Amino acid sequence: MTGIYSILNTVSRKRYIGQSIDIERRIVEHRRQLNKGIHSCMHLQNSFAKHGEEFFEYKVLEECFCGVLTKREQYWMDFFQPKKLFNFAPAAGSNAGIKWGAETRKKMSKAKKGRTLSLAHKAKIAASLIGNTRTKGHSLSDKHKAKIQAALIGRIITEDARRRTSEKLKGHIVSQATREKLSIAGIGRKHSKEAKIKIGIASKQRHNNLKHKKEKCHDNS
């Protein structure tokens, strides 16, 4: 079920408003985090610890399509007014204005460890992103790019990951428009000495693989 839900404290009458493409699964996740004391919403977690689970009510407010989730979430947040909400951010679908403490970040990281998405859930997420224009025209700052680059330094890709990536790309055809974009993006780009060596090795392997296929075809003819 896709839509908007709420978690209501029946004592204080304050509630948490959220959106999900799979409400049932999301509520189960909220329950798990609250009972473990690791929920990312500190106000909701503190209230849960104070009053107990029996005083919390989970309710579906509205079913809607993926494309209007944030708009409908904002409607319900405005409907119940900020003073009656546990939500940190005043804007739906955004963490703008929130500064997470070190302890909260640690809890959020712990809550996500080992979490896996089902194929059905992945399919729903993919469907919700079709036609997404939120990042259209958005460019990363040099500082952000530097952080991403630093995070990737020393990253080791396992053979299993390489194999899965290879399987996914089998039969994939790059369109002419994409080829042109890649060509333009590479203009003026300078590779490091290490990158050039890797490119050379990869090119040689491709050449050998192609040669081997041709020889195999010739032997079978």
C-alpha positions in Angstrom: 0.0 0.0 0.0 1.4 3.4 -1.0 0.4 6.5 0.8 0.6 8.6 4.0 0.6 7.3 7.5 0.8 8.6 11.1 2.1 7.4 14.5 -0.1 8.9 17.2 0.7 9.3 20.9 -2.8 8.9 22.3 -1.8 10.7 25.5 -0.2 13.8 24.2 -2.1 13.7 20.9 1.2 14.4 19.0 1.9 12.4 15.9 4.6 11.5 13.4 3.6 11.9 9.7 5.4 9.9 7.1 5.1 8.7 3.5 6.0 5.3 2.0 5.6 3.2 -1.1 5.0 0.2 1.3 3.2 1.5 4.4 2.9 -1.9 6.1 6.6 -2.6 5.8 7.5 0.9 6.9 5.3 0.7 10.0 6.9 -2.6 11.0 10.3 -0.9 10.6 9.2 2.0 12.9 8.0 -0.4 15.5 11.3 -2.3 15.4 13.4 0.8 15.8 11.2 2.3 18.5 11.3 -0.9 20.6 15.1 -1.1 20.2 15.5 2.6 21.1 17.3 3.5 17.8 14.6 5.5 16.0 16.0 8.5 14.1 13.3 10.8 15.3 14.5 11.7 18.8 11.2 13.4 19.9 9.2 10.3 18.9 11.7 7.9 20.5 11.7 9.9 23.8 7.9 10.0 23.8 7.7 6.2 23.2 10.2 5.5 26.0 8.1 7.7 28.4 4.6 6.4 27.7 5.1 2.9 26.3 4.0 1.1 23.2 0.4 0.6 24.3 -0.2 4.4 24.0 0.9 4.6 20.3 -1.5 4.2 17.4 -0.4 3.4 13.8 -2.8 4.6 11.1 -3.0 5.0 7.4 -4.2 8.5 6.6 -4.4 8.3 2.8 -3.6 6.0 -0.1 -2.2 7.8 -3.1 0.1 7.5 -6.1 3.9 7.6 -5.8 4.1 10.9 -7.8 2.1 12.9 -5.2 3.5 11.4 -2.0 5.4 14.5 -0.9 2.6 16.8 -1.8 0.1 14.8 0.2 2.5 14.4 3.2 2.9 18.1 3.3 -0.9 18.5 3.3 -1.3 16.3 6.4 1.6 18.0 8.1 0.0 21.3 7.6 -3.4 19.9 8.6 -2.2 18.7 12.0 0.1 21.8 12.5 3.8 21.7 13.5 3.1 22.0 17.2 1.3 18.7 17.1 4.0 16.8 15.2 7.1 14.9 16.2 8.6 15.5 12.8 11.8 17.6 12.9 11.6 19.2 9.4 8.7 21.5 8.6 8.8 20.5 4.9 7.7 17.1 3.7 10.2 14.8 2.0 13.1 17.0 3.2 15.7 17.1 6.0 16.4 20.8 5.4 17.3 22.6 8.6 18.0 19.5 10.6 21.4 19.0 12.2 21.8 15.4 13.3 23.9 14.9 16.5 26.7 12.3 16.5 24.6 9.9 18.7 21.6 10.2 16.4 23.8 9.6 13.3 25.2 6.5 15.0 21.7 5.2 15.8 20.5 5.8 12.2 23.6 4.0 10.8 23.0 1.1 13.2 19.3 0.9 12.2 20.2 0.5 8.5 22.9 -2.1 8.9 21.9 -5.4 7.4 18.7 -4.0 5.9 17.8 -5.6 2.6 15.1 -4.5 0.2 12.8 -7.1 -1.4 12.5 -7.2 -5.2 8.9 -5.9 -4.9 10.1 -3.0 -2.8 12.9 -2.2 -5.3 10.4 -2.3 -8.2 8.2 0.2 -6.3 11.1 2.5 -5.7 12.1 2.3 -9.4 8.5 3.1 -10.5 8.3 6.1 -8.1 11.5 7.6 -9.7 10.2 7.4 -13.3 9.8 11.0 -14.5 11.7 12.3 -11.5 12.9 15.9 -12.1 14.0 16.8 -8.6 17.7 16.7 -9.5 17.4 18.0 -13.1 19.9 20.8 -13.7 21.5 20.1 -10.3 25.3 20.2 -10.1 27.6 19.2 -7.3 29.9 21.7 -5.6 33.6 21.2 -5.7 33.6 20.4 -2.0 30.9 17.7 -2.5 32.9 16.2 -5.4 36.0 16.1 -3.2 34.1 14.3 -0.5 32.9 11.7 -3.0 36.3 11.3 -4.4 37.9 10.8 -0.9 35.3 8.3 0.0 36.1 6.2 -3.1 39.9 6.1 -2.5 41.0 2.7 -1.6 37.6 1.1 -2.3 38.0 -2.5 -3.3 35.5 -4.1 -5.6 35.2 -7.9 -5.0 35.2 -10.4 -7.7 31.6 -11.3 -6.9 30.5 -7.7 -7.3 32.4 -7.5 -10.6 30.6 -10.7 -11.8 27.1 -9.4 -10.8 27.8 -6.1 -12.6 29.0 -7.9 -15.7 25.9 -10.0 -15.7 23.6 -7.0 -15.4 25.4 -5.3 -18.4 25.1 -8.3 -20.7 23.1 -7.3 -23.8 23.0 -3.7 -22.7 23.2 -1.3 -25.7 24.4 2.3 -25.2 22.3 4.7 -27.3 24.0 7.1 -29.8 22.8 10.0 -27.7 24.5 8.6 -24.6 27.7 7.9 -26.6 27.8 11.5 -27.7 27.3 12.7 -24.1 30.1 10.5 -22.9 32.4 11.7 -25.7 31.7 15.4 -24.8 32.2 14.7 -21.1 35.6 13.2 -21.8 36.9 16.2 -23.8 39.9 17.7 -22.0 39.9 15.0 -19.3 43.4 14.0 -18.2 44.0 10.5 -16.8 46.5 9.8 -14.0 49.4 7.5 -14.7 47.8 4.8 -12.7 44.5 5.2 -14.5 46.2 4.9 -17.9 47.9 1.7 -16.9 44.5 0.2 -15.8 42.9 1.4 -19.1 45.7 -0.2 -21.0 45.3 -3.6 -19.2 41.5 -3.5 -19.7 41.9 -2.7 -23.4 44.4 -5.5 -23.8 42.0 -8.0 -22.1 39.2 -7.0 -24.4 41.5 -7.4 -27.4 42.5 -10.9 -26.2 38.9 -11.9 -25.5 37.8 -10.8 -29.0 40.8 -12.6 -30.6 39.9 -15.7 -28.6 36.2 -15.6 -29.8 37.3 -15.1 -33.4 39.7 -18.1 -33.2 37.0 -20.2 -31.6 34.5 -19.3 -34.3 37.1 -20.2 -37.0 37.8 -23.6 -35.4 34.1 -24.4 -35.3 33.5 -23.4 -39.0 
